[in-house]
């Protein structure tokens, strides 16, 4: 008995249809899925019969919850135990970031139909396409600082281009936002009720030349209320600093419940990751997408050589005790010089796009 493929490709009408097919794992991306999707996009970009690409996730719970970081961490731990480096760890991020760049530069409409959870690597295969359609179940986050990593897969390009300082706020708190706010920050381009998604997919496949009209016809005002807009003035003021310590200072001076909740969230993150992420976002604001991906590849390799990534994955995904022991454990014990080493060129190993 053969198992279901992790990613399914189909052609309907003039559309290339992609279905991420690991619903039991919230459609988290494996190395094999990354490679297969990249290969297919290369082919579809050159195929005149394919006029658009449509991507969705199997099941009701998630579009894509991210990359399979548990597998990456276990591979890294095994390599450390055996006293050697792992070529796979370098290759995984190199090929994932190459895929993100291919989506960013894809010459045809690339439509993501997003239900449920979209985080991390899921953002990487959706946010950089031309159209991002969310349903009422959408939940977006960049939770990487909570596992000792940083908001990668193009986060260094996307987050500084969110309105005001909302990108920095999301990166440093791992805040989960719902449908309304996915449109506010610019992640989503359209809201379409879940009941209309299946018909919309077929209509786009049969009439890709009418894509924008079809999206406009099926779109509606997003449900719910914003959890970000009421605090935009504080977010834009507090998170405008270039030092995490200064952000924390401003939050500590604010006695509101929102500030206390924000501080509590940041206190659970890797202090090293917080500093890396803020520096990444500030630098990425002035970079091209390709330059950001080169920077993020350097950061991925730096984080894989440090203990916080393995500890964060252990606490969140392996032992699930939610009690990570960060090294160092305090912001003040991390020098700016140490953070800068994470951004240094890898020479011949750099990712160049």
N, C-alpha and C positions, 0 to 999 in steps of 0.2 A: 504494500500500500504506500503510494507516494504522498508526501506531505504537500500542503499548499505552498506555492511560491511566496517569498517574502514581498515581492513587488510584482504587480501584474501590468502588462502593457497591452493595449488594444487600440484599434483604429475604428472609429465610428464616424461615418460621413467624412468630413475634412479635418477631423480632430484626432490628435494623438491623446489617448486616455491613459493616465497613470493612476493606479490604485496602490497605496501603501498598505500592505496586507499582513500586518502583525498585530491584529486587534488585541490579543491577549497581553501584548507588551506595549500597548498604547501607540502602536505603529512606530516605535523607536527605530532609528536608522542603524542598520548594520553596515559593515564595510562592503559587503556584497551588494546591498541596495544602492549605496552611493555609486559604486562602479557601474552597475547596470543602468541606473538613471542617467548618469553622465554619458555613457555610450549611446543610449537611445536618443538623448537630446542632440548629440552630434549628428545622428542619422536623420532625425526629423527636421533639423535646421536646414538640411540640404535637400529634403524631399519636397518638391513643389506641390504634391498632393496633400501635404499636411499644412494647414493654414493656421492652426492654433493648437496649443497644448493645454489640457485640463488635468489638474492634479487633485486628488482627494484621498481621504483615509478610510479604511474599512472599519465597520462598526460604528457605534453611536458615541463612544467615549472620547475619542481623540482624532484629530487630524494627524498630528505627530508630536509626541512628547519630548523629542530631542534625539541626540545621538545616543548610541548604546554605550554610555560612559562606564557602566559597570564592567562590560567586556574589556574596554580599554584599560581600566584600572587593574583588573585581574591579570591581564597580559603584562602590564608594567611591573606588578608585584612579582610575578613569576620570573621575569627577566632579572629583576634586582636580586631575587633569592639565588638565582643561578650565576649571578655575577657577570652578566653581560647586558648589552643594550639590545633593544628590540627594534628591528627595522620596521615592523608593522606599525608601531606607534608613530613613527615619522610619516609613513605612507598613508595611514588613515586620515590624518589631518591635512596632509598635502592634497589628497584626492578629494576630500570633502570641501576644502576651500576652493579648489579648482572647479568643482561642481557649482558652488555658490557664484563664482565669477561667470560661469557659463550661463547661469540663469539671469544674472544681472545684464549680460550682453546678448541675450537670446534675441534673434531677429524677428520673432513672431510673437503674437499675443500669448502670454503664459498666465493661465487663470488658475488660481488656487481656490478650491471650495472648502471652507474651513468650518468644521463642526467640532465642538468639544475643545480639548486641550491642544494648544500649539505653543511649544516652548523650545528654547535652545535651537537644536538642529532643525526642528520643524519650522522655526522662524527663518532659518537659512535657506530652506527650499520653497519658501512662500513670499517673504517680504521683498525679495529682490526681483520678483516677476512683475508683470505689467498690471495685473488685476488680482486683488485679494478680497474674496467674498466671504463674509462671516455670517453665521446663523446666530440664533438667540442663545445657543449653548456655548459659544466661543469663550475660552479662557486663555489669556495670553500672559506669558512671563518670560523673563530672562533670569533664571535662578542660579546661574553658574557661580556667583560669589559665595553661595551657600555650600558649594562642594569643593571649595579651594581652587576654583578655576576662574575664568573671566568671561564676559559676554562675547563669545566669538561668533563664527559663521557670519561675519559682516556686521556684527553689533557695533564695531568701531566706526562704521559708516552710517548705519541706520540711526543709532541712538542720539548722536549729536545733532541730527537733523530732525528730531522730534521737536515739537513746539517748546520754546523756553528751555527749562532745565528738566523737563519730564523724563528725558532719556537717562540722564545721570541719576535721577531719583529711582527709576525702575531698576537700573543696574545695581545700585548700592543697597537696595532694600529687597530685591527679588519679588516685589509687589505683583500679585496676580490681579489682572484687570479683566473686566467683562466686556461684552459686545460694544456698549456705548463708548467706552474709553478706547477700544481698539481703533475706532474711527477718529476719535479726538486726537490721538497721538500720530495718526497717519499710517498705522500698520494696515488697517483695512481700508479698502476703497469703496466697498458697497456692503450694505446689510440686506440679505434676502432671507425670508423665513424658511426654516428647514423643510417645511412641507412643499416648497416650490423648487428645491434644489435638483431633484432628479429630473424634472421636466426641463429646467433651465439647462442642465448639462446636455440633454438631447437636442434642445433648440440651438445651442451654441455649436454643437457638432454638425448639425445639418445646415446651419446658416452662419458660419463664422464671420462673414462680411458684415453681419448685423450685430456683432458682439456688443458694442456700446449701447445700441438701442434696446437690446434684449435685457441687459443689466439695468438700464434705466426703467424699463417697463416693470421689472420684477422687484426692484428695490423699494424699501419702505423706511420710514424713520426708525432708528434703532430703539429697542426696548430698554427700560430701566433708566437709571440716573447715573451721572458721573460720580466716581469716587475721587477724581483728580481735580476737576475744575474748581470745586469749592476751596481747594488748597493751593491753587496755582501761584498766588502771590507769594506764599511762603516757600513753595518748592523752587520758584524761580530765584528767590533771594538767597535762601540757605544753600541750595545746591549749585550756586554760581561760583563758589570758591574752588580753587585749584588744589587745596589740601583737604583731605578727609577730616583731619583734626579740626579744621575751621568749620566744616559742616556740622560736626558733632557739637562743637561749642555753641553754635547758634541754636541747635535743637535743644541743648541742655538749658538754655536761657528761656525757652518757650515752655510754659507750664500747661499747655493745652493737651488734651488726650491724643490728638493727632501726632504731636511732637513726641509724646511718650511712646506711642505705638511705633513710630518711625525709628526712634532710637533703639527700641527693643529688637526690631527687625535687623538693624545694622549690627547690633551687638552679637547676633547669632552668626554673622558672616565671618569668613576668613579675613583677618586684618590685612594680610598681604594681598589677597584678592581685591579688597576694596581699593587699595592704593594703586594696584595695577589697572583696575577697571577705570578709575577716574582719569589716570594719565592716558590710557588708551582712548577714551572718549575725547579728551581735549586735543590730542594729536590728530585723531581721526577726522575732526571737524574740518581740517585743512587739507586732507588727503583725497586722492582719487580712490575709487573702489579697489583697484588693483594694488595700490600702495597699502591700503588697509589690510588686505589679505596677506601681503608680505609681512606686515607688522604682526598680525595675529598668528601667523605660523611661528614666528620667533617666540611669541608669548606662549603658544601651546607647548613648545619644546622646553621652555623655561619652567612652566608649571609641572610638566611631567618629571622634571628632575628634582622637584621639591616635595616635602612630605604632605602639605596641606591637601593636595588633590586626592591622594590615596586615603587620607584620613576622612576627608569630606564624603567621598563615595562610600567608605566603610560605614560611617554614621548614618547616612541617608538611605543607602540602597542595599547594603550587605547585612550588617548587624541591626540596622534600623533603630538604634537607640537614641538618635537625634541629639547626641552629646559629643560633638567633635572636639578634639583637643588640638587646637591650632598651635603651630610653631612658626614664629612667635605668637603669643596670645594677646599682645597689646600693640596698638598702633604706634605708641611712642618707642617701641623697641625695633621698629623697622625704619631704616634710613632711606632717604631719597636715592642715595647712591646704589643701594641694593636693588631698589626697584628699577633703576635705569639699566642695570645689567640685563634685565629681562628683555629689554628692547634692542639689544645689540645685534648687529648683523651676524648671521650664521655662515657667512662666506659662501663657499660653494654649495652649502646645504640650504641656502635661502630659497623660498618659494618665489619664483619670478613669473609673472603672468603678462 
